[in-house]
Amino acid sequence: MKRTIDNFFVKTVKLTPDPSENHKRCSDTEPSTSQVMSSPGPETALDNEPHTIESDPEPAEIKRGKVYTFRKEWLDQFPWLRYSKADHIMHCIYCKECGKTMAGSSAFVTGSNTFRIETLKKHNASLKHITCRDKCTAKVSPLPAAFQRQAAANRSSDEAEMIIKFNVAYNIAKEELAFTKFKSEIILMKKNGLNVNPTYSNDVACAQFIGVIADTLKKKTSVQIANSAYMAFLIDGDTDIATKECVIVFGRILRRGRPVNILIGHIEVEHAHAQGIYAASKKAFAALGDQCSNWLEKIIALGADGAAVNLGSKGGVIALLQQEAGDHIVPFHCMPHRLELAMLSVQRDNPMMGQLYDLLHLIWKTYHFSPKSMRELRVIGADLGVNVLMPSGVKGTRWLPHVSRALETFLKPGQFTAVYYHMDHLAGSSANADIAGRATKVKKSMEDATFVAFCHFIADVFSGISKFSLLLQKNEIILPQAVCGLEKLLVTTEAMVARPKPSGQLSEFLADMRLQRRQQQDEGEMAIYRFQTITLKGEASKLAGDGVAATKLKKVMDATIKSTVKHLKARFSSLLGESASESDTTKAVKCFNIFNHDSWPENQEDLVDHGADDLAFLLDHFSTVLRRNGVNTELAKEEFVGLKLLIARMFKDKTYLSLWELMLIREPYCSEYKNILHLVHIMLVLPVSAAVCERGFSAQKRIKSDTRASLHSDTVEDLIRISVEGPSLEDFDARESVASWFSQGQRSRRPNYRSWPSEGHVTAMEDSP
């Protein structure tokens, strides 16, 4: 058709809706986004449409002679589309839900009357529409069940793999191995057929895993400290391989009625004076978190060695602690250390004791620094049919059982003979004057009958002292046990003045000497006395005849026993009640003997009044912490009488630990005697021994060695915590640590991430058939 000027001017005719339907607009509500997204398909979207589209919809626009109308099939083609018949507009439910902020100025937000399929397709493909659709879909629609199951399976698989790696890392820390062993352990697992992902399989990951495990253990420590009513703490200092001064801090609390020592921290100190050590101790407690911020209110005692920087009454750590927390805090000198100091005093008083120490040290020195001498000693032992042992040292350590072990090794059948023959060989053949002179001195001492008998006597003395020292080194040792063991040691030692220890080494030595005397008299031979085939000189005949009476040995034995008893009582006077001048804290320790049920009187009338004055002193001395925990002191006095009668009648046969554990955790005892049991609680956490600090530093020396001297102090603390306090590998459960590890980090963890293979690996794969 030929174009005319009229064809370029088309009049638009708008169809006006029926005015009678205007009142229905308020009822033309549209379904919400959640209703649309909950629908399984487009059919529901059509059902939710509130308007009925007639077969002949009203024309909306006439252009160039053509009328554009809304078509109902578009609702099936575009599920997001909605049409309002009353307003004669269509809109997008997603864009309308998100608003102009996300959808922009699109007409599908407010409503569009451009009823064209191209417009709908263009909007459906627009980026803003897709963004709004994804947001509404994610907000309303749950993940499909299949996807949820797959996600849960992936999480379970990731956790299972990480548990394996955490177990390997824990074993490395528990066995005090280097972090670099972690990768080889993972490779070994893969070689043995276990499918382990190489991600997180290096030494850096191992250190991170160990840190998370240690933090998990530290959180448990923090909870235990926060839940404890009373606590003592123990400190000790040392210098590590990197020449850094460190302080190790342990706390002593009750756990289910039994005392336990738990690591608080291992801190590097700026200065090793009292202020520096005290500041380091406070820093260790601060690292436990805010829930332990009131730890000073729970402290009742400080345990340490006898160094003035720790227990000095004027300028030591205990003085600073008492100034800040209260004068009721008891300074407790480590009992194994006190025992060592007492025996060192005995050694200085007794020349023969010093001679014995020197002899054992010379023997140890000969074989410790000379492999040749040790090899020759083993050859002599093989000729004698004896399995010789490496001689033990007697110096350079704090615990006394090493002296007892050295004596047992020295007097061991066959060992004494082998050492004597080898010393005789060195004295005659060594070109080194020092070695020859040392061997001559040792040989001469080993031929002296008095000295040999004295060695057996000291072996008996140290047998009891070693048992007492081992008792004091136990973590669960409590004050009544220590006092009872000390009293037993004093009694058995004093009894040796009248006679040698029954079935002891000296008794057996004298019995053997008497037997040789009778045999030689029966055979009419010349009196020659031997010990392990070695001929003895000096007072051998007197020892074989009248025993130790009227001999030089008797005088030495009496002097040794007298000196031992004197120095033991002097070192432990606060526990034995023999101190001439005592402070309130010293008296408080002595007063706790009222809870030693073995020392209670048998008479019931005397038992009722037993310990009343000491109890009153304890209630007054610890009144600050007792009031803080709600203790009624008057009721405590009444309960103490009932507690004594109950124990004397029913539980006299129980051990100290089992008795107080029963009273503290079992009903009805823990309720009926709750006030007096607060004092029992305080007594049980008194730091009798600081041996746990020495164990901590022993672990530090093994961990921070010459090859690992650059370890940070925090890492050393983590490794000590796992080594000393961690459960066995069989009992370790890594799930809590793994969950904590997954929750940490700025980015999500990807245990199953697989990096691109290296160039060499790709080449090998291409070359493989």
ZAMARGU-4260 file (C-alpha; in steps of 0.2 Angstrom, whole numbers, plus 5000, padded with zeros to 4 digits):
<rodrens>
0) 5000/5000/5000 | 5006/5017/4996 | 5012/5027/5010 | 5003/5044/5014 | 5006/5057/5026
5) 4992/5050/5037 | 5001/5034/5039 | 5015/5043/5050 | 5002/5050/5063 | 4993/5036/5072
10) 4981/5041/5085 | 4983/5030/5101 | 4966/5024/5108 | 4966/5019/5127 | 4953/5008/5132
15) 4945/5014/5149 | 4940/5000/5161 | 4923/4998/5167 | 4920/5010/5182 | 4909/4997/5190
20) 4925/4987/5194 | 4934/5001/5203 | 4928/4995/5219 | 4936/4978/5217 | 4954/4985/5217
25) 4956/4983/5236 | 4952/4965/5234 | 4965/4962/5219 | 4979/4957/5231 | 4993/4948/5223
30) 5002/4933/5230 | 5018/4935/5240 | 5035/4929/5234 | 5035/4915/5247 | 5019/4909/5240
35) 5026/4908/5222 | 5042/4900/5227 | 5034/4887/5237 | 5024/4881/5222 | 5031/4866/5213
40) 5028/4872/5195 | 5020/4885/5184 | 5002/4878/5187 | 5002/4884/5205 | 5007/4901/5199
45) 4992/4902/5188 | 4981/4896/5201 | 4987/4909/5213 | 4983/4922/5200 | 4968/4932/5208
50) 4961/4937/5191 | 4952/4928/5178 | 4959/4932/5160 | 4945/4932/5148 | 4947/4923/5131
55) 4946/4940/5123 | 4956/4952/5135 | 4954/4970/5134 | 4965/4979/5122 | 4978/4989/5131
60) 4987/4999/5117 | 4983/5003/5099 | 4998/5007/5088 | 5000/5009/5070 | 4983/5001/5069
65) 4988/4986/5080 | 4981/4982/5097 | 4993/4975/5111 | 4985/4965/5124 | 4990/4954/5139
70) 4990/4935/5135 | 4987/4922/5148 | 4999/4910/5141 | 5013/4922/5147 | 5010/4916/5165
75) 5015/4899/5161 | 5030/4904/5151 | 5036/4917/5164 | 5033/4910/5182 | 5038/4927/5189
80) 5025/4937/5180 | 5009/4943/5188 | 4995/4953/5179 | 4982/4965/5188 | 4966/4966/5178
85) 4960/4980/5188 | 4975/4991/5185 | 4979/4983/5168 | 4997/4981/5172 | 5010/4967/5174
90) 5025/4966/5186 | 5039/4954/5192 | 5036/4947/5209 | 5055/4946/5212 | 5059/4964/5207
95) 5045/4970/5216 | 5050/4961/5232 | 5068/4967/5231 | 5063/4985/5226 | 5072/4998/5217
100) 5088/4996/5227 | 5092/4980/5218 | 5080/4980/5203 | 5083/4998/5198 | 5071/5008/5188
105) 5063/4994/5179 | 5044/4996/5175 | 5042/4978/5181 | 5044/4985/5199 | 5030/4997/5199
110) 5020/4990/5185 | 5021/4989/5166 | 5008/4990/5152 | 5020/4987/5138 | 5012/4970/5133
115) 5025/4963/5122 | 5034/4946/5122 | 5050/4955/5118 | 5049/4965/5133 | 5046/4950/5144
120) 5061/4941/5137 | 5072/4955/5139 | 5068/4957/5157 | 5069/4939/5160 | 5087/4939/5154
125) 5092/4955/5163 | 5106/4954/5176 | 5096/4964/5189 | 5081/4952/5187 | 5093/4937/5189
130) 5100/4945/5205 | 5083/4948/5213 | 5077/4931/5208 | 5093/4922/5216 | 5090/4932/5232
135) 5072/4928/5234 | 5075/4910/5230 | 5089/4908/5242 | 5079/4917/5256 | 5063/4907/5253
140) 5067/4890/5246 | 5077/4877/5257 | 5091/4867/5250 | 5085/4851/5241 | 5086/4836/5253
145) 5098/4828/5241 | 5110/4843/5242 | 5109/4843/5261 | 5113/4825/5262 | 5128/4827/5251
150) 5134/4842/5261 | 5132/4832/5277 | 5142/4818/5269 | 5156/4830/5263 | 5157/4837/5281
155) 5158/4820/5289 | 5171/4815/5276 | 5181/4831/5280 | 5180/4828/5299 | 5185/4810/5298
160) 5201/4814/5288 | 5205/4829/5299 | 5203/4817/5315 | 5216/4806/5307 | 5228/4820/5305
165) 5225/4827/5322 | 5228/4810/5330 | 5245/4810/5321 | 5249/4827/5326 | 5245/4823/5344
170) 5256/4807/5344 | 5270/4818/5338 | 5268/4830/5352 | 5265/4817/5365 | 5281/4808/5360
175) 5290/4824/5359 | 5295/4822/5341 | 5299/4836/5328 | 5285/4844/5318 | 5294/4838/5302
180) 5290/4820/5306 | 5272/4824/5302 | 5273/4823/5283 | 5283/4807/5284 | 5269/4799/5295
185) 5256/4805/5282 | 5266/4797/5268 | 5268/4781/5278 | 5249/4780/5280 | 5246/4782/5261
190) 5259/4769/5258 | 5250/4757/5269 | 5234/4760/5259 | 5225/4773/5269 | 5218/4787/5257
195) 5224/4803/5265 | 5223/4820/5256 | 5240/4829/5255 | 5232/4845/5260 | 5237/4851/5278
200) 5251/4838/5278 | 5267/4848/5282 | 5276/4854/5297 | 5267/4870/5298 | 5250/4862/5298
205) 5256/4850/5312 | 5261/4865/5323 | 5244/4873/5320 | 5235/4856/5325 | 5245/4855/5340
210) 5241/4872/5345 | 5223/4869/5343 | 5224/4853/5354 | 5234/4862/5367 | 5221/4876/5367
215) 5207/4863/5370 | 5216/4856/5385 | 5219/4874/5391 | 5201/4878/5390 | 5197/4863/5401
220) 5211/4869/5413 | 5202/4886/5414 | 5185/4878/5418 | 5193/4868/5432 | 5201/4883/5440
225) 5185/4893/5438 | 5175/4880/5447 | 5188/4877/5461 | 5184/4885/5478 | 5202/4884/5484
230) 5219/4883/5475 | 5237/4882/5478 | 5250/4886/5465 | 5268/4880/5462 | 5282/4889/5453
235) 5300/4885/5448 | 5312/4894/5437 | 5325/4887/5424 | 5336/4892/5409 | 5332/4883/5393
240) 5344/4879/5379 | 5342/4896/5371 | 5348/4904/5387 | 5331/4911/5391 | 5325/4912/5409
245) 5308/4904/5411 | 5295/4901/5425 | 5284/4886/5425 | 5267/4888/5435 | 5256/4873/5441
250) 5240/4874/5450 | 5234/4862/5463 | 5216/4859/5465 | 5203/4846/5469 | 5195/4835/5456
255) 5182/4823/5461 | 5189/4824/5479 | 5207/4820/5475 | 5221/4833/5473 | 5228/4835/5455
260) 5242/4847/5448 | 5238/4855/5432 | 5249/4866/5421 | 5244/4884/5421 | 5258/4891/5410
265) 5276/4891/5405 | 5282/4909/5403 | 5298/4918/5398 | 5303/4931/5411 | 5310/4948/5408
270) 5320/4948/5425 | 5322/4933/5436 | 5320/4943/5452 | 5304/4942/5463 | 5294/4955/5454
275) 5298/4947/5437 | 5293/4930/5443 | 5277/4936/5451 | 5273/4946/5435 | 5276/4930/5425
280) 5265/4920/5436 | 5251/4932/5435 | 5253/4933/5416 | 5251/4914/5416 | 5234/4915/5425
285) 5228/4929/5414 | 5231/4918/5399 | 5217/4907/5405 | 5204/4920/5402 | 5192/4931/5411
290) 5183/4917/5420 | 5199/4914/5430 | 5201/4933/5434 | 5197/4930/5452 | 5211/4917/5455
295) 5220/4927/5468 | 5204/4925/5479 | 5206/4907/5479 | 5225/4905/5483 | 5229/4897/5500
300) 5247/4892/5498 | 5262/4894/5487 | 5274/4880/5484 | 5292/4882/5478 | 5310/4876/5482
305) 5319/4885/5496 | 5327/4899/5485 | 5325/4916/5493 | 5318/4924/5477 | 5303/4912/5479
310) 5300/4910/5498 | 5309/4925/5505 | 5298/4933/5519 | 5304/4950/5515 | 5307/4952/5496
315) 5302/4935/5489 | 5287/4930/5478 | 5277/4925/5494 | 5279/4942/5501 | 5272/4950/5486
320) 5258/4937/5485 | 5253/4940/5503 | 5253/4959/5501 | 5241/4958/5487 | 5230/4943/5492
325) 5231/4941/5511 | 5243/4935/5525 | 5233/4919/5526 | 5243/4912/5511 | 5255/4898/5517
330) 5273/4897/5510 | 5277/4879/5508 | 5295/4873/5505 | 5296/4858/5493 | 5298/4842/5505
335) 5309/4832/5493 | 5320/4847/5492 | 5321/4848/5511 | 5325/4830/5512 | 5339/4832/5500
340) 5346/4847/5510 | 5345/4837/5526 | 5356/4823/5519 | 5368/4835/5512 | 5370/4842/5529
345) 5373/4825/5536 | 5387/4822/5522 | 5396/4838/5528 | 5395/4832/5546 | 5401/4814/5543
350) 5418/4812/5535 | 5415/4794/5530 | 5399/4799/5522 | 5408/4811/5512 | 5421/4798/5508
355) 5407/4786/5501 | 5400/4800/5490 | 5417/4804/5483 | 5421/4785/5480 | 5404/4783/5471
360) 5407/4798/5461 | 5425/4793/5456 | 5419/4776/5450 | 5405/4784/5440 | 5417/4796/5432
365) 5429/4783/5427 | 5416/4773/5417 | 5405/4787/5411 | 5418/4797/5402 | 5429/4782/5395
370) 5421/4769/5384 | 5437/4760/5384 | 5436/4758/5403 | 5418/4752/5402 | 5422/4740/5388
375) 5436/4732/5399 | 5424/4731/5414 | 5412/4721/5404 | 5425/4709/5398 | 5430/4706/5416
380) 5412/4704/5420 | 5410/4691/5406 | 5425/4681/5413 | 5417/4681/5430 | 5400/4676/5423
385) 5392/4693/5429 | 5381/4705/5419 | 5389/4721/5425 | 5379/4738/5425 | 5384/4755/5422
390) 5388/4763/5438 | 5376/4777/5444 | 5381/4795/5449 | 5377/4802/5466 | 5379/4821/5462
395) 5370/4834/5451 | 5352/4829/5455 | 5339/4833/5468 | 5330/4817/5472 | 5338/4805/5484
400) 5334/4788/5476 | 5348/4790/5465 | 5360/4787/5479 | 5351/4771/5484 | 5353/4765/5466
405) 5371/4769/5465 | 5374/4759/5481 | 5364/4744/5475 | 5374/4744/5459 | 5390/4746/5468
410) 5386/4731/5480 | 5378/4720/5467 | 5385/4702/5468 | 5399/4701/5455 | 5399/4720/5451
415) 5409/4724/5466 | 5422/4711/5461 | 5423/4717/5443 | 5426/4735/5448 | 5439/4730/5461
420) 5449/4720/5448 | 5448/4733/5435 | 5453/4746/5447 | 5468/4735/5451 | 5472/4734/5433
425) 5471/4753/5430 | 5482/4756/5445 | 5496/4745/5439 | 5495/4748/5420 | 5488/4766/5416
430) 5500/4778/5409 | 5489/4792/5415 | 5494/4797/5433 | 5477/4804/5437 | 5468/4788/5432
435) 5481/4777/5441 | 5480/4788/5457 | 5461/4787/5456 | 5461/4769/5454 | 5473/4766/5468
440) 5462/4776/5480 | 5446/4767/5475 | 5455/4750/5477 | 5461/4754/5494 | 5444/4759/5500
445) 5436/4744/5493 | 5449/4733/5503 | 5444/4742/5520 | 5432/4731/5530 | 5425/4745/5540
450) 5422/4755/5524 | 5413/4741/5515 | 5402/4738/5531 | 5398/4756/5531 | 5393/4755/5513
455) 5380/4742/5518 | 5374/4752/5533 | 5371/4768/5522 | 5362/4757/5509 | 5350/4752/5523
460) 5348/4770/5529 | 5345/4776/5511 | 5333/4762/5508 | 5320/4770/5520 | 5325/4788/5514
465) 5322/4783/5496 | 5305/4776/5499 | 5300/4792/5508 | 5307/4803/5494 | 5297/4793/5481
470) 5282/4795/5492 | 5284/4814/5492 | 5286/4814/5473 | 5269/4808/5470 | 5256/4820/5463
475) 5243/4815/5475 | 5253/4816/5490 | 5244/4825/5504 | 5250/4832/5521 | 5244/4818/5533
480) 5253/4805/5522 | 5269/4816/5522 | 5269/4818/5541 | 5265/4799/5544 | 5279/4794/5532
485) 5291/4807/5540 | 5287/4800/5558 | 5290/4782/5552 | 5307/4787/5544 | 5313/4794/5560
490) 5308/4779/5570 | 5316/4766/5559 | 5332/4777/5558 | 5333/4779/5576 | 5331/4760/5579
495) 5347/4757/5569 | 5357/4764/5584 | 5353/4748/5594 | 5354/4735/5580 | 5356/4734/5562
500) 5341/4734/5551 | 5333/4717/5551 | 5335/4708/5535 | 5345/4723/5529 | 5361/4723/5519
505) 5372/4726/5534 | 5364/4712/5544 | 5367/4700/5529 | 5385/4706/5527 | 5389/4703/5546
510) 5380/4686/5545 | 5392/4681/5530 | 5407/4687/5540 | 5402/4676/5555 | 5399/4661/5544
515) 5416/4663/5536 | 5423/4664/5554 | 5415/4647/5559 | 5420/4638/5543 | 5438/4644/5546
520) 5438/4638/5564 | 5431/4621/5559 | 5444/4619/5546 | 5458/4626/5557 | 5463/4638/5543
525) 5470/4656/5545 | 5457/4669/5547 | 5455/4678/5531 | 5438/4687/5527 | 5432/4691/5510
530) 5418/4700/5502 | 5414/4694/5485 | 5431/4685/5484 | 5440/4702/5488 | 5451/4700/5504
535) 5446/4713/5517 | 5458/4722/5529 | 5456/4732/5545 | 5443/4727/5557 | 5437/4712/5548
540) 5440/4700/5562 | 5431/4711/5575 | 5416/4712/5563 | 5416/4693/5561 | 5417/4691/5580
545) 5407/4703/5590 | 5398/4712/5576 | 5399/4731/5576 | 5401/4733/5595 | 5417/4741/5601
550) 5423/4745/5583 | 5426/4761/5573 | 5411/4757/5563 | 5399/4758/5578 | 5405/4776/5582
555) 5403/4781/5564 | 5386/4773/5563 | 5380/4781/5579 | 5386/4798/5573 | 5378/4796/5556
560) 5361/4791/5564 | 5362/4805/5576 | 5366/4818/5563 | 5352/4811/5551 | 5339/4813/5564
565) 5345/4830/5569 | 5344/4837/5552 | 5328/4829/5547 | 5319/4836/5563 | 5327/4853/5559
570) 5321/4853/5541 | 5304/4847/5545 | 5301/4856/5562 | 5285/4865/5556 | 5277/4848/5552
575) 5283/4839/5568 | 5278/4854/5580 | 5296/4856/5586 | 5299/4874/5580 | 5305/4886/5593
580) 5298/4901/5585 | 5285/4899/5572 | 5274/4911/5562 | 5256/4910/5559 | 5257/4901/5543
585) 5270/4888/5550 | 5258/4885/5564 | 5243/4883/5552 | 5252/4869/5543 | 5256/4860/5560
590) 5237/4862/5565 | 5232/4852/5550 | 5238/4837/5559 | 5221/4836/5568 | 5214/4828/5552
595) 5227/4814/5553 | 5215/4801/5560 | 5229/4788/5564 | 5235/4800/5578 | 5218/4802/5586
600) 5216/4796/5604 | 5207/4779/5606 | 5197/4786/5621 | 5180/4793/5615 | 5180/4807/5628
605) 5197/4812/5623 | 5193/4811/5605 | 5178/4824/5607 | 5190/4837/5613 | 5205/4833/5602
610) 5211/4847/5591 | 5198/4860/5597 | 5211/4873/5599 | 5220/4870/5583 | 5203/4870/5574
615) 5199/4887/5581 | 5216/4893/5575 | 5213/4887/5557 | 5196/4894/5556 | 5203/4911/5561
620) 5218/4910/5550 | 5208/4906/5534 | 5193/4916/5539 | 5194/4927/5524 | 5193/4913/5511
625) 5181/4903/5522 | 5169/4918/5523 | 5170/4921/5505 | 5164/4903/5502 | 5150/4904/5515
630) 5157/4894/5529 | 5149/4895/5546 | 5163/4893/5558 | 5152/4889/5573 | 5144/4875/5564
635) 5161/4869/5558 | 5166/4866/5576 | 5151/4856/5579 | 5153/4846/5563 | 5171/4842/5568
640) 5166/4833/5583 | 5153/4822/5573 | 5165/4819/5560 | 5179/4812/5572 | 5166/4801/5580
645) 5160/4795/5563 | 5177/4791/5556 | 5183/4783/5572 | 5168/4771/5572 | 5166/4767/5554
650) 5181/4772/5543 | 5197/4770/5554 | 5204/4757/5542 | 5203/4769/5526 | 5218/4777/5519
655) 5220/4796/5519 | 5215/4799/5501 | 5201/4787/5500 | 5194/4793/5517 | 5193/4812/5512
660) 5187/4808/5494 | 5173/4798/5502 | 5168/4813/5513 | 5169/4826/5500 | 5159/4818/5486
665) 5147/4806/5494 | 5131/4810/5502 | 5125/4812/5515 | 5143/4816/5522 | 5147/4830/5510
670) 5131/4839/5515 | 5131/4835/5534 | 5149/4841/5536 | 5150/4854/5523 | 5157/4867/5534
675) 5172/4858/5541 | 5175/4849/5525 | 5181/4866/5518 | 5196/4865/5529 | 5199/4847/5523
680) 5198/4854/5505 | 5212/4867/5510 | 5223/4854/5518 | 5222/4843/5502 | 5228/4856/5490
685) 5243/4861/5501 | 5258/4859/5489 | 5268/4846/5498 | 5280/4843/5484 | 5285/4854/5469
690) 5291/4838/5459 | 5278/4842/5446 | 5288/4858/5441 | 5304/4847/5439 | 5295/4836/5428
695) 5289/4850/5418 | 5307/4857/5416 | 5313/4839/5411 | 5300/4839/5397 | 5306/4856/5392
700) 5324/4850/5391 | 5318/4835/5380 | 5307/4846/5369 | 5318/4862/5367 | 5334/4853/5362
705) 5349/4859/5352 | 5340/4855/5336 | 5325/4864/5341 | 5332/4879/5351 | 5322/4892/5341
710) 5305/4886/5347 | 5294/4900/5354 | 5289/4900/5372 | 5271/4898/5368 | 5274/4883/5357
715) 5285/4875/5371 | 5271/4878/5383 | 5259/4869/5371 | 5271/4854/5369 | 5274/4853/5388
720) 5255/4853/5391 | 5252/4839/5380 | 5267/4829/5385 | 5264/4831/5404 | 5245/4832/5405
725) 5238/4825/5389 | 5229/4808/5389 | 5236/4793/5382 | 5235/4791/5363 | 5222/4778/5365
730) 5211/4789/5376 | 5213/4805/5366 | 5198/4811/5357 | 5201/4823/5343 | 5183/4828/5338
735) 5182/4843/5349 | 5199/4850/5343 | 5194/4847/5325 | 5177/4856/5327 | 5187/4871/5335
740) 5199/4871/5320 | 5185/4871/5308 | 5177/4886/5316 | 5194/4896/5316 | 5202/4905/5302
745) 5197/4920/5291 | 5192/4908/5277 | 5183/4892/5276 | 5194/4876/5279 | 5196/4865/5263
750) 5203/4848/5269 | 5200/4840/5252 | 5207/4854/5241 | 5218/4847/5228 | 5231/4858/5220
755) 5236/4857/5202 | 5250/4843/5200 | 5267/4849/5198 | 5276/4850/5181 | 5286/4835/5184
760) 5271/4825/5190 | 5261/4830/5174 | 5276/4824/5163 | 5277/4808/5172 | 5258/4805/5170
765) 5260/4809/5151 | 5275/4797/5149 | 5266/4783/5158 | 5258/4770/5147
</rodrens>
